[in-house]
Amino acid sequence: MSLRTSKKDLIEYVVTRTIFYIATIFTSVTLIYVLFKFMPVDAVENIIFQLTSAVGGVYDPESVMELRRNLYEMFGLSGGNPIESYILFLQRVFTFNFGPAFISFPTPAFQLVLSRLPWTIGLLLTSTIITWTLGNLLGLIAGYFQNRKFAKVLEAVAIIIYPIPYYVMALILILLFAFLIPIFPLGGGMSIIPEKITLDVILNIIWHSLLPALSLMIPGALGWSFISARTLAIETLSKDYTRYAWIRGLPSRHILRRYVLKNILVPQTTVLALSLGGVFSGAVLTEVIFAYPGVGMLAYRATFSGDLNTLMAVLILSIFAVATSVFLLDLLYPLIDPRIKHR
């Protein structure tokens, strides 16, 4: 294949994946628009009623009318031409103008989500990467040395832990390490009010995040990540090319690294990319159980408060994050797996 043909294939591959990426986002956003359009209740009037009926709430009628108009545009419910209504909805979405957050009025919803995002990213990004790395490493070793005693012990532990949901693990950890052995705080993001970022503040934040992180990492590293990596390792060892490597007398370390590890990384990298994309939506139940001030907790409060502006901000951010992670994965896949070409 000539260099020119190879370059042409690469451009076609990137353009095709970009078109799919844009189509995915537009399809998801359009489904949200249709959902709001055909809701059996008037979401805008429901929000206005909750806002104006608050205890002690006094609002300027003109401000309420302006808010009502903005909300109808935001949700694509304004009368007139449906195409014009849809375009106004898209403008709001792609400029991240979701209106005020009613659980923290008059703070803009997207600004409120951004203020919670560092908490979620700090917790989930760290725990996701550690879970993926540790689970795949243990699974690789347990699969490669499947007849050893320690591998069978790890397998038994994984079989026991795998069915336990992460929120149940969270409750077990709270009972053990916040009540019976009070080493960690019961919940929250920090127990001090910082005037500036210092080492004490950072350590306090880490101290509060350890139990939520462990509740995610234990079922993940010794659950799905471990079991899937072990299964893939055992399957790879049964392949003809791996047996041929043994016959050739290649070193065990070489077979482990170049044959087994490289083959399990391809599907496991897909799992990692999707997990990283889901980081932006937060771990709702974990954050609620630990009262952790992340995006998941914010989405929970918004749902039960009827704050559709904040809920939409979280939803749109999640759609963009997952779609982008899949798009980047599509572009990087040929680098991870040489069997996949840019065509």
Secondary structure, 3 states (H helix, E strand, C coil): CCHHHHHHHHHHHHHHHHHHHHHHHHHHHHHHHHHHHCCCCCHHHHHHHHHHCCCCCCCCHHHHHHHHHHHHHHCCCCCCCHHHHHHHHHHHHHCCCCCECHHHCCCEHHHHHHHHHHHHHHHHHHHHHHHHHHHHHHHHHHHHCCCCHHHHHHHHHHHHHCCCCHHHHHHHHHHHHHHHCCCCCCCCCCCCCCCCCCHHHHHHHHHHHHHHHHHHHHHHHHHHHHHHHHHHHHHHHCCHHHHHHHHHCCCHHHHHHHHHHHHHHHHHHHHHHHHHHHHHHCCHHHHHHCCCCCHHHHHHHHHHHCCHHHHHHHHHHHHHHHHHHHHHHHHHHHHHCCCCCCC
